[in-house]
């Protein structure tokens, strides 16, 4: 993306951008015009301001020389004295990430001020809730953008997603583009990494949403309490301004902890719990839909959703809570569910005329896989089969948990590759084997296509095959190589071949 905007030349002066940023220009320093904000030295062009960010694997300070050679007019660093003489301006900052967040918001002329900005955080369900919320927030004709794991929908254009929550300058640019396209609302997923790395620190959110917390990313956060505290910091405003309004899932123990801490009128609660302000009851699950009664302030509404499963009832409540907080008519939202087209790779049915169900889902944590399998088990008359894997260079502890869940809840499982990255697949399998509940109910197959093929060929009429873990992703990561692989496309291809062979 290009850092383009319409600010005056005066507004692009480095000294102006650094105001209240935690960093200052030295006296008598040059005061260049800044044309771009960059954190990757390979993307520096003449006029760029380069931020040398600390990282888990690489330190941005190691790339300052390259940034200077490419024409950076300034460098923001926590160690500027290290680089000697240069015509570029060196800006000292105790925390370059804080400075980046503040400078980016100023550089793009505070785009969040023009938008009703909604931030959704939690382990599971962020993408589904963001898609549903965008759908509801658009029923009154207001243009609504959406940023998240699957893509960046700016209404007038859709960009592929490169991370759930973009870096601060990328995020401000996307919001600026939404503003330019006439958006008045924006929904975004807020990841724990995005919070911890201050990517959303300076943005003013109208609504902050907490969904749930289950085991994930402990390779980064260390333990569940640390993971929770990062999510909490966004909701209570410890990394920036607290969202003006909050929507919290009180069915989740961590969500309830936040509510008990805040005890604030700005908190809107949802769930199946009796004390939830927006409450679901009388839930009825079907293979192709879910129905429930919605209770709000003494009023009752019948809701029929095309999304299947109890956890999607919670996701729907979350999205409706957002709509209510943004002043959208709840009956219009409920009525619009008939036209909701679903979410790519989230409980997505693959139908090639076969006599059994095939579902692709993004479930890649123990809790998400458990929810998916339990839900499918309730609506599957035959056997339930699952293909799943665990990513490399990520939380090793969840591998045994996912395998335990699969072998306890599915009738048969195929453990296979997910995104091994730089790890040896057999090492990942060794960790997964620690959780096997019944060795007679699982095979370990390295080739993911082969694992899916075996699962499909084993299915009989009335069975269900869940292909879990990658959802919408169209690739697999092996070391430094990314290869095309889409569970949905592969499943369709294999079912087509089976149909030609008279197998389905």
N, C-alpha and C positions, 0 to 999 in steps of 0.2 A: 504494500500500500504506500502511496505517496502522501507525505505530510503537507497537504495543500490547504490554504485557508485565505480569507479575505482581509485579515488584519492589516492595519497600516504599517509602514516601515518602522515607525516609531514604536509600535507595539511589538515588533519583532526584535527589538534591541535586547541583547543579552541582559543588560542591567534591569530592564523592565520585566523580563521573564523570571528573573531571580527574586523579585520582590516577595517577601514573606515565604521563601522557599527553604529556609534553613541554610542557605549558602549565599556568599557575597563575593562580589568582584573586589579585588584589591584596589587600593587607590592608584590612580594613574594607569590602570589597566586599559587596554583597548576595549571598545564596546561594540563588537561586531553585530551585524544583522544575522539572525538565525533563520535558515530556510527549512531545516528538518531536525527532528529529534530521533536519535539512533542509539541502539544498545548493541548492535552487531556491527563490528568494524568493517565487515565485508559489504555493508549497505551504505557506508558513508559516501556522500557526494560533497563537492565543494559547498560550504555554507552550513554544514551539519554541526549540531552540538552533540558530542558523543558522551554517553554516560557509562562510566566504567563500573558496572554493577558487580558486587560480589556474587559468587555462584557456588553450587555444591561441587561441581566438577572443575570449573574453570573460573579464574578471576578476570574480570574485565580489564583490570590494570595491565594484564599481559598483552593486550591488544591495542594499547594506546598508540604505539609507534605506527602501526598499520593505519589507524584512524587518521593520524596526522598526515601520513603520506597520501591519503586519499582526499585530503582537503578539509578536514574538520577545522572549524574556526574556534572551537572551544572544547574542553574536556572537563567533565564533572567527576571528581574522584575523591576518595577518602585518603589518598596518598599521593598528592600531586608533586611533592618535592622530588619524587623518585625519577622524574622524567627529564630533568635538565632544561636547557634552553629551547625555546620554540616560539614562533610567531603566534601560535595559537594561545588563547587565553585559558589558563588553568584555574578551575574553580574548586575550592576545597569544600567538601561536605562531609559531615560526620556520618550521614546516611544517604548515599546517592539515590536510594529507592524513594525515600521521602521527597527528596528534591525533584526526582523525575515525576512523581505523582502531582506535585504542586505546579511544576513548570508546564507539564502536559495540559493540565486543566486551563491554565492561563493562555498557553499557545493556541489552543483550539477555542478560546473565547467562551469557556464555561458552558459547553453544550448541554450538560445535565440540567441547567436552569430552565431550558426550553422544553424539557420533557418530564412527564410523570414517570420516574424511573423506579422499576421494581427489581429487587435483588432476591434471588431464591437460593438458599443454601441448605445442605443436608447431604447425607451419603447416597441415598437412593431416591429416585423420582424427580430429580431436578429438570431433566429434559422433558419428561411427560408433562409436568406442571407448567413449564414455560410454554410449551406448545398449546396446551389448553388455555392458559392465561392469555396468550396472544389472540387466540380464537375468541374468547369472551370479550376481551377489551376492544375488539374490532366490530362488535355487533351494532354499536351505535354509529358506525361509519368513521370513527376516528382512526387515523393511520397509526399502526403499532408495529415497531420493530422488535426483533428477537435475536439475542446473542447466546450461543451455547455450544454444546458438544458436537451437534450435528452440523451446524452451519451458522452463518451470520446473515439473517434476513433483514435487509434494510428497506423492505417494501418495494422500492424501485429496482433493486438488484439484490441478488443472493450470492454470497461468497462462501467458499469452503472454509470450514473451521480448522485452525491450526492449534488451538488449545481452548479448553472450556472457557476460561476467563483470560482474555488477552492481557498483555502488559499494559501499563497505565497509558502510555502514549498511543498505542494501537487502539485501546478502548476508547479514549477520548476522540480519536479520529473517526471511529465507527459511529459514535454518538453524534459527532459533528455532521457526518454524512446523512444520518437519519434526520437530523434537524433540517438540513438542506433539502431533503426529499419531502418535507412537510409532515413528518411524524410528530405527534403530540405525546405519545406514550412509548415506553421501551421496557421490555422484559429481558432480564439476563440471569444466567446461571452464575452463581458466585462460589467458586471452588475454595477448598481450604488452602490450597497453594496460593490462590489469588488473594486471599485475605492475609495470609502470613507474609507474603511478598509485597504487600501494600499496593497491589494493582488497583484496588477500588478505594483506597484510603481517602481521597479528596472528593469523591462524588457524593452528591446529595440525593439520597434515595427517598422517594415518597413512601414506599412500602418495603419492608424487609420481612422475609419469610423463612421460618425454620421448619424443615420437614421431619427429620429423624437423624439418628446417629447410630451406625453399626460399624463393625470393624472394616477398615480400609486405610490405606496410606500410612500404616504404622511404620513402614520403612523410613518415612519422612518425619512423622510426628513423635514416634517413640512409644507412646502408650495412649490409651483411650482418653484419659483425663486431659492430656495435652492436646489431643485432637479436638476434644470438646471445647477447650478453652479458646482455641483458634476460631471455631465457629461462633462461639459466644461473643468474642470481641467485635465481630461485625454487627451482631444483633443489638448489643448494648451500646455501641458507638465508641469503643475503645481505640479504634484505628482511624476514627474520623467522626463526622456527625452521625448521631444515631438516626436511623430511618424515622420519619415522622410518624408512621404507623407500622404496626407489627402484626403478623399472622403466625401463630404458633400451634403446632400439632401437640395437643396435650395427651394423646395416646402414647406418645414417646416419652420415656422417663427423663431424657435430657431436655426435651421441650418443656416438660413440667417444671424442671429445675429453673429454667429461664423465667417462666411465668411467675414462679414463687419469688424469685429474686426481684423482678421488676414491679409487680403489683401495681401496674399502671393502666390508666384508662385507654392508652393508645394500643394496648395488646388485645388483639382479636383472636380468640381461640377456636380451633376446629378439631373434630375427631368423632369417635363413637362414644367417648366418655360422656356421662350424664351432665357434667358441668361445662362441656364445650358449648360455646355460643352458637356455632354452626355445627349441627350434629346430624349424623346419619343413623338411621334405624331401619329395621325390617328389610335387611339386605337380601336380595335374591340373585343368585348367580346362574347364568346360562352359558352355553358354549360360545355364543356370539354377542352377548350383551350382559349388562348388570343393571338391576333396578334397586332403588332404595327410596326411603322417605327422608326428605331433608327438613330439618327443624331449625327455625330461626326466629328468635324473639316471639314465640307463641304461634308463629305461622308454620304451616306444613306444605310441602311441595313434593309431588311425585317426580322422581328423576329416573330416566332410562338412558343409559350410556352405552355406546358401542365398545367401550373399553372393558375388558373382562378382568375379574379378580377383585378380592377385597382390598388389596393395596391400591388399586386404581380408584376405589371409592375414596380413600384418603387423598390421593392425588387430585381427584375432582373437587373435593372439599377445599383443598389448598387453593386451587385455581379460582373457585367461586369466592373464596375469602378475599383474594386479590381484587376481583371485579367489584365486590362490595366496597372495599376500601377505596377504590378509584371512582365510586359513584355510578357504576353501571347497573342497570336494572337486572335483578336476579332472574326474573321470569324470562326475560329475553335471552339470558345466558343459557338457562335450562332448555329452552326451546331450540337453541342453536346446536345442541348436541347431535341432533339428527344429521347435520351437515358436516360434522367433524370427521375428517378423513383419516385420523390416526397419526401415529408417529413412526417414522422409518426405523426398523430394527427394534421396536419395543412391542413384544408380543405380536409380531407381524406374521400373519398366516400365509403359508405358501401353498397355493392350491393349483395343482396341475391335473385335477380330476382323479386323484388317488383316493383310495378307500379308507385312508387314515389321515389324521391331522399331522401337519408339520408346522412348527412354530419357531421363529427365530427371535431371540431376545438378548438384550445387552447384559443380562445378569452376570456380574463378574465379582461379586462378593458372596460370602456364605449366606448372609441374610437375604440378599436379592434372589439367590438361587433357591433357597428354602421357600421363599414366598411364591416364586414361580412354580416350583414343583408341587407345592401344596394346592395351589389354585388349580393347576391342570389336572391333578389327581381327582379333584372333586367333580370335574366335568368330563372325565375320560372313562368311557365304559370298558375299554380294554386295558392293555398294558401301557405303562408310561416309560419311555426310554429317553435318555439324555446324552448329548455330546457336549463336553465342556473341557476347558483347559485353564491354566493359571499363567499369567504373564511373568516374564523374566525381569530381573532387576526391580522387583516390587516386593511388597510385604510378604515374606516367606511364611509367616504364621497363618495366613488365611488359606494356604494351600491345603493343609490337612483338614481344615474346617469345611471347605467346599467339597472335598472328596467324601467326608463323613456324611454331609447332607445328601449328596448324590446317591451314595450307596444305601442310605437309609430310606430315602423317599422314592427313588425311581426303581422300576422293576429290573432295569439293566442300564449300565452306564458305559460310555466310552470316554476315557480320559485321553486328551490329545494336546497338540500345541495350541497356544493362543498367540501371544507375541513373545517369543523366547528372548528377543533382544540379544544381549551378549552372554546370556547364560546357556550352559549345556542342557539340552532338554532332559537328559536322563537324570540330572541333578534335580530339576523341577519335579520330575516323576517321583524321585526318591522322597522328596518332601510330601508330595501328595499321597504316597502310599501309607504314610503314617496315620492317615485318617480313614483308611478303608474299614468299613464296618462289616462287610461280607465279601470275601475275595471271590466268591462264585458269581458275583453280580457286576463285575467290572473287567474291562480289557483296557490295556494301555497301548495306544496306537499313535505313533509319532506323526504320521501323515494325516493332516486334518481332513482332506478330501476323502481319504480312505475311511476314516472314522465315520464321517457323515454317511458315506455309501453303505457301510456295514449296518448302521442304525436304520437307514431307510429300507434296506433289503430284509431286515429282521422283522419289520412291522407288518402286522396283520390288520384286517378290517376292524375299525373301532379303536385301534391303538393311537397313541400320540407320541411324536418324536419332537423333543425340544433341543434345538441347537443353540447353546448358550455361550455368552461371553463376549462376542464381538458385535452383535447387533448390526448397526448401520455401517460399520467400518468396512471399507473396500480393499483392505490391505493386510499383510502380516509383516512383522518386523523380525528380521534375522540379522543379528550383529548390526552393521551399519547399512544393511540392505533392506529396502522395502519392496515387497513383491505384491502384485495384485491378488486379492483373495476376498471374495464377498460371500458370506454364508448363504445369503438369499439366492444369489446367482448360481452358486454351486449346487444348492439343493434343487433348484428348478432344472438345471442341466441333468442332474442325476435322475430325477423323477421322470424327465423326458425320455432318457435312455431306457429306464425301466419300463415305461409305457410302450416304447417301441418293441421291447422284448417280451411284452405280455406279462410283466411282473406286477403291474398295479391296476 
